[in-house]
């Protein structure tokens, strides 16, 4: 007799695999035509298949119904997902981006994050009854960082590439990657000030709590993780270039090097107890500080595939663990309070402060961009991670029972609010946009290519031209002419080719005319020994990245 084995593992794999496969079949229509966020779709699917609805799978059953074990499982899953995402974010940023945009990042990471922390805490204090302000600060710190997973999922795709300028997308994902690791100082400042009143805590004064915070968090967690991340990224870059230059590494290992760096960093920094999330972001930036690895891999979709899989899996998981039974259950935490809190946090946590400090954020060149960047401060996987960290630190001795009871439903409700509101309203809010040329999500700009050696016949620069309408009834093609040179040179050699934008009958190809500027002979002589570092692939599948530069460089 055949015996069925309907285990929780099998059911979960069937749900995850089935969802990704089925949605993948219509993914272009959903994301590129309807502008729907993959995070929102996966979150809704998690709710539908989770215990609140169909009850096909429940993560609580994976751990035999133990809330403590579920919290630990959630902590580890979100930790790995965030680490991979922030390291990929660091890799995707242009050359020396953190240094070039240091003023913008400083403004976003310190005064704006601090203001967002206090505003969120004040809203929690006013709308969640029975909490002290220090307890509200603990809850506020969990949702202060913007989420890199949601930022990556919404800042990619046709809508973002068409309506959101590249420099705005870059500063949003850079801030999300950095501040997700910088959430620890806010969380532990509130925790140390709160725990000093606990008789079992070794420190009982404000000065002692601040000193403990400086030593344990600012120095050991933040500063040490930055130093370790810079060293790991630098060494990894040098070692990878050494191996690649001597033909020691194959194509697949080259592309997956970033993932292995994530696990290495998580393991090393996790064992010493420092901030592994921030360290992963610094590793990604240090690793691609010279832009070499980013340029080498920008034509490959490996990181995008990993991003998509992680986004789908983690938001399916979060949707299935939403604590529906706890909304409105504890000490007057009624649904209307949660709804008002969610709306107020979305509107007041970031937008006023980004708009107010826009003159100190050079990356945002217009006021509509400042409004968009301020509004787009998603709360997601990072908040789920930080609430698990907070639950580990909050005493379970009866002194903070109210905080332990309300922190999870409050934070999870804010996550749900952000996923739904940002996933739906971002595509609808197209008033901020300016005319933008179609760009790929990993396209290099002229500023990105600073320091990258091109053939002498291809100086850096790009000049977009208007789209020429077609008189026939067929779909018109999008034309973009790029003249690489300081001035227009109509007599220069040109290459024309068509790039299929998508495998769809009604989607026209992108026609590109690449023209090459003429270089004077004396400049050609000076650059005759230049070596181009543009990636190409031989028929055997191995990289042939360095080729002698001739008078005409082919891109």
N, C-alpha and C positions, 0 to 999 in steps of 0.2 A: 504494500500500500504506500502510495506517495504521501509524504509528510511535508506540509508547508512550513516554512521558517520565516514568518512575518515578524522580523525583529525590528527594533527601533532604528538600527543602522540602515537596514534595507529600505525601510519606508522613507527615511530622511534622504538617502541617496536618490531614490526614485523621484521625490518631490523636487530636489535641487536640480537633478539632471533633466527632468521633464520640463521644469519651468524654463531653464536656460535654453533648452533646445526649441521649445515651442515659441517662446518670445523671440528667440534669435531668428526664426523664420520670417517674422514681420518687424524685425528691429529697425530696419531702415525707415519703414513707414511710420513707426511709433516715434522714433527719435528725430528723424530728419524732416518729416512732414508735419507731425502733430507736436513736435518739440517737447515730448514727454521725457522726464528724467528717469533713467534706469534705476536710480535709487528709490524713487517713489513707486515705480512699478513693482520692484522686488519687495518693498516694505508692505505694500497692499497684499501681495501674494503670501507673504509670511503671516499676515493677519488671517487671510482666508484659509490657509492650510494649517494654521496653528490651533492651539487648544480652544480658543475662544469661538471658532467657527466649525470648520470641518473636522478638526482634531485628528488630522492625518499623522502629524508628528508633533512632538512636544519635547524641547530640550530638557525640561524638568525630568522627563522619564529617562533621559540618558544617564542621569546621576541619581537614579532611584528615589526621586522626590525630595532630595536634600537641597534646601535653599542655599545653604552655605557652599555646597559643592557647585551649584549652578553659578553662584557669584564668582567663584574661583575660575570656573570654565569660561565665563564671559570675560573676565579680566584677561586671561591668557589669549583668547581668540582676538579680542579687540587690540591687545598689545601688539600682536604679530601683524595684523592688518594695517594698523596705523604706522608701524615701523616701516613696512614695505612702501606704503604710500608716501610717507614724508621723504624717504630716501630717493624714490623715483621723482618726487617733486624737486629735490635738490639737483638731481641729474638733469632734469628737463630745463632748468633755468640757464640763461645765456652766460657767457664768460664773465667771471668776477661780478655776478649780479648783486650779491649781498653788499659788496663794497660800493658799486656804482649807485645803488639805491639805498644807501645807508640812512639818509635822512628820512626818506619815506617809511622805511621799515622801523626806524627808531620811534617815529611818531605813532605808527600803528601798534607797535608792540608794547610801548610803555605808557604814555599818557592816555591813549585811547583804550587800551586794555584795562587800565586802572579805573578809568571812568565807567567803563562797561561793567566792571566787577561791582563797584559801589551802587550803580543804578539798579542792577539786577538784584543785589542784596536788599536794597530798599524796597523794591517791588515785592520780593518774597516776604520780607518782614511785614509789609502792610497787608498782604493778601492771604498769607498762611498764618492762621491764628496760633498763638501759644509759643512762638519761637523767640529766642533772644536775637539781638542783632548779630552777635558773633556766629550763632547757628545759621542765620540767614546768609552771612558771608561765606560759610562753608558750602552751602547750596549754590550760591552765586558763582563761586570759583569753579564749580564743575561745568558750568555752561558759558564761562567767559571766553575760552579759546574758540576760534572759528574752526570748523571741521575740515581737514584736508581731503577726506574721502568724498564728502558732498561737494566740496569746492572743485575737485578734479572731475567729478561726474557731471556737474552742471556747466563747468567752463570748457567743456569739449562738445563737439558736435556742430552741426550746420548752423544752429541758431547762434551759438557763441562766436563761431568764426565769421558769421555774417554781420552780427550786430554789436559785438563786444570787441573793442580794439585790442590788439595783441598786448600792448603794454598794461592795459587794465587787467587782462586775464593773468598776466605774469605776476603783478603785484598782489593779486588776490590769492593765488596759489602759494606764492612765497610767504605771505603773511600767515596763511593757514598752516603751512608746514612748520614755520618757526614757532608760532604761539601755541601750538599743541604741545610742544615740549616745554614751553615757558609757563604752563598752567600750574606747575608744582609750587612756585613761590607764592602764588595767590592762595592756593589750597592750604598749604602748610602754615602760612602766616595766620590764617583764621584758626586752624587746628591748634597751633601752639598757644595762641592767646586764650583759646577756649579750654584747653587741657590743663593750663596752669592752675585752674580752680579745682581740679580733681585732686583729692588728698594723696592718691597713689602716684601722681606725677612728680618727678624729681625737681621741677622748676615751678616756683609759685609767684614770681614777680614778672611784671611787664618787661623790665630790662633783661631778665634772664631768658624770657621767651623770645625776645628779639635777638639776643645773642645766639641762642640755640638755632634760630631760623637762619641767621647769617652763616653760621658755621656749617650746619647740616644741609641747608638748601642752596643758598646763594653760592657758596664756595664748593661744597662737595658735589651737589647735584648739578648745578648749572655750569659753573666755571670749569670744573673738571671734565664734564661731558663735552664741552666745547673743545677743550684741548685734546682730549682723546679722539674726538671725531675728526679734527683737523689732521692729526697724525695718521690715523687709519686711512683717511681719504687720500692723503699725500703719498703714503707708502704704496697703497693699492694702485694709484695712478702710475707711479714709476715702475712698479713690478709688471703691471699689465702692458705698458708700452715696451718694456724690455722683452717680455715674452712674445708680443706681437711682432716686433721688429725682427726677431730671429725665427719666426715661423713656428713657435712652440705651442701655440694655442689655436684650436679650431674655431670655426664660425659659431657653432652652437654655444660653446663655453664662453666665447667672447660676449655674446649677447646676454647670457644669463649671469654674468659676473656681478651685476648690481644686486640680484636676489641673494647670491651667496654672501655678499658684503653685509646685507641686512641681517642675516642669521648670525654671522660672525660678530657683528656689533652688538646685537641683542644678547648674545651669550656672554661676551667679555664684560660689557658694561652692566648687564644684569647681575653677574656674579659679584661685582664690587659694590653694587647697590647705588649706582649713580643714575642719572636721567638718561635711559637708553633711547627714548623717543627723540629728544633733542639731539642726542649724539648721532642718530641715524640721519637726521636732516643735515647736520654739519658734515657728516661723511659724504653725503651726496653732493654737496656744494664743493667740498675740497677735492673730491674725486674728479669733478669736471670743471675745475677752476680755470683750466686753459681751453675749455670747450672741445677738446679733442674727442673724448668718448661720445659726447652728445652729437657732434657732427658725424662721427663714424656710424652711429646707430639710428640717426633720425629717419632714415628711409625704411626702417624695419618696425613692425608693429608688435614686437614682443612685449614691451612694457605696457602698451595699450591693451593687449589681450589679458595680461595679468591683472591690470586695473579693473577691467570689466568683470572678470571672474570674481575678484575680491568684492567688488561693489555688490554684485548680485547675491553672493553667499552671505555677506555680513548683514545686509538689510533684510534678507529673508529671515535670518536668525533673530535680528532685533524685532522684526514684526511678530515673530512667534513667541517672544518672551515679554511682550508688553503686559504690565501688571494691571489688567482691566479691573480685577476685583478690588484693587486698592484705591482706585480713583473714587474719592468721596467717602472713604471708609474711616479715616482717622481724624479725630479732633476738629471737626468742622471743615475738612478739606473737601468742600462741595464742588461739583462740576463747574458751576458758574465762576467760582474763584479761579479754577485752573484755566478756563477759557480766557478770562480777563487777563490773567497773568501771562498767558502765552502771547496774546495780542500786544500787550504793553512791552514785553521783553523784545519782541520782533521790532517794534517801532522806536523804542527808547534806548535800547541797550547800546546800539552803535551809530545809527544814522545821524543824530544831532552832533556827535563828537567828531565824526569824520568830516562832516560839512563845516563845522566850526574851525577845525585845524587843517582844512584843505590847503591853505597857503604853505603849510609845512610838509606837504606830501607832493613833491614834484612829479611823481609818477601819474598823478591825476591832473590832467591838464585843463579840464573843464568842470564846471559845476555839475552838469548831469552825470559825469563820470564819478564825481564825489558822492552824489546821491546814490548811484548804483552800488558803488563799493561799500558805502555805509549800510545800505539795506541788505546787501548780500553778505551776511555774517552767519552762515549756517551753523546749526547745532546738531551734531550727529554722533558718529562713532566715538569721537573724543570725549563727549559728555558721558556716554555709557562707560567708557574706560575710567574716567575720573571718579564717577560715583562708586565704582567698585573699590578704588583706592581709598576713598573717604570712609566707606563702610568698614574697611580693615582697621582704620585708625580711630574711629569713634568708639568710645568705651561701651562695652556691653555689660555694664554692672548696674544698670537701672538708673544711672544719673542722666543719661541722654536718650531715653527711650522715645521721646517725642520726635527728636531729630532723626533717629534711626528709622522711625516709622514713616515719616513723610518725605525723606530725601529721595528715595527711589521713585515713588509715583510722581513727585514734582519734576524731577529731572527727566524721566521718561516721557512725561506729557509734553515738556518743552521740546524734546527731541522729535516727537511725533508732529508737533505744531510746525517746527522748522522744516521737516521733510516735506510735509504737505504744502505749506505756504510757499516756501522757496521753490519747490518743484513745480508748482502750478503758476505762480505769479511772475517768475523771472521771464518765461517766454512771452507773457502778456505785456510786460512793461517795456515796450520798445521805444518809448519816447526819448530815452536817453541817447539812443544810438546816433551815430553819425555815419555818413557814407563810408563804407569800408570795402576794400578790395577782397576778393575771396582769397583766404589763406588757409593752408593746411595747419592742423593743430600743433605741429612741431616745425613750422616753417621758420627759417632764420631771417631776421631783418638785417639791415645794414649795420645796426649797432651790435647785433649778436655776433657778426662776423669779424669784429675787431680782433686782430691778432691771428686770424686764420689765413694762411698763405694760399692765395689763389694763383693760377698761371698769370704771367705778366700781361697777357692780352685781355684779362678779365678783371679790371678794377672793380671795387665794391661799390654798389649803388643800385637803386631800382627806381624806375619811373613808370607808374601805372598809366594806362591810357583808357579812354572811355570805351564802353562796349558798343560795337557797331551793330545796329539792328539789321535783321535780314527780312527781305521782302517775301520770301516763300512761306508757305504754311507750315513747314517743318519747324521743329523747336530750334530756337536760335542758340548759338554757341556763345559761351562767355570768353571773350578775348582779352588777354592781358599781355602787353608788350613790355619787356624789361630791357632797358638799355644799360649795360654795365659800363659806366663812364661818367665823367663829370658833365659832359655836354652831349647834346643830341648829335649823332653822327650817322646820317642816313646812308652814307656810302659804305658803312662797315659791313663785314660779312654777317649773314643772318642764318639762323636755323629755325624752321617752323615744325612743330609737331603737336599732336592732339593727345590729351590725357583724358581717359574716360573718368568722369566724376563718380559714376556709380553704374552698376549693372542693371540699368532700367531702360525700357524702350523710350520713355519720354524724357530722359535725362540727357541733355546735350554734353558733348565733351568739352573740356577746357582747352582752348587753343592757345598756344604760347608761341610768341616770336622772341627768340633770344638773339640779341645783336651784340657783337663784340666790338669794343672800341679799339682803335688803332693806337699802338704804342710806338713812340719814337725809337729809332734804332739804338740810341745810347742807353735808353731805359731797358730795352730788351737785353742788351749786353750785360747790364748790371744785374738783371734778374735771370740770366741764362742758366744759372745753377740752381734756381729755385725748385723746390720739390712740392708738388701739390699734394694736399692731404684730403682730397675729396674721395668719399668711399665709392668703390665699385666692386663688382663681383665677377670673378673669372668663371669660365664654363665648368671648372671642377668644383666650384662652390667655396673656394678659399679667397680671402681678401687679397687684392692687389691695390693697396691704397696709395702707394707712393710711385708716381710716374714722372719722368722728366718733363718739365714744362717747356712747351714749344712756343712759337710766335702766336699761334691761335690755340687757346685752351678750350676744350670741350667740356661742357657741364652735363 
